[in-house]
């Protein structure tokens, strides 16, 4: 699952700073999610999916990215 957050961000052509700004979180928080140290709340998970244009099951690693 850890690699999925970074992969989704990169597929959306966003830098970590751009994503953090759009999610209204610190870059430290975003990188913490990407490195598996912490996990986003359910609300932030939905926001991530919207920002990265993916489905939750893709972001959580249950299925491969469709796009």
N, C-alpha and C positions, 0 to 999 in steps of 0.2 A: 504494500500500500504506500509506503514512503515514496518510492520512485514515481508513483502515479501523480502526486501533487506537482512535482517538478515537471514531469512530462506534459501534463495538461497545461501548465503555465507556458512552457516553451512552445507547445502546439498553438497556443493562443497568441504567440509572438509578443509576450510581455516580459519585461525584466521583473526581477523580484521587487524592486522599488516601485515600479508602475502598478503591479498587482496589489502591493501593500497599501499604496495610496488610494486606489480605487475601492479597496475593502475597508478602508478607514482603520487599519491596524498598523502596528510597527513592523518594519522589515524583520526585526528580531523574532516577532511572533510568527510571521510567515515562514521564515527559515527554520524555526523550531518545528513547525508542522512538516515541512519538507524533509527534515532530518529525523523525524520520528520521535522527537523528544516530548512533544505534546500533540494533541489532536484538536481540530476545530470543533466548536459547538455545532449542534444541528443547524442552527440558523446560519452560521458562517459557512457550513458545508453547502447549503443551498445557494448562498451568495457566490461561493467559489464555482459551483456548477454553472450559474448564470454568466459569470465573468469569463469562464474558460469555455463556454458553449459545449458542455458535456453533460452526461447523465450521472446521477449519483453512483450507480452501479459501475460505471466506467472509472470514476474518480476513486472509488473504494477498491478497485482491482478485481471485481467479480467478473467482468467481461473486458475484452480489449476495446480500445477506443475505436469508434466506428468511422470517424472522419480522418 
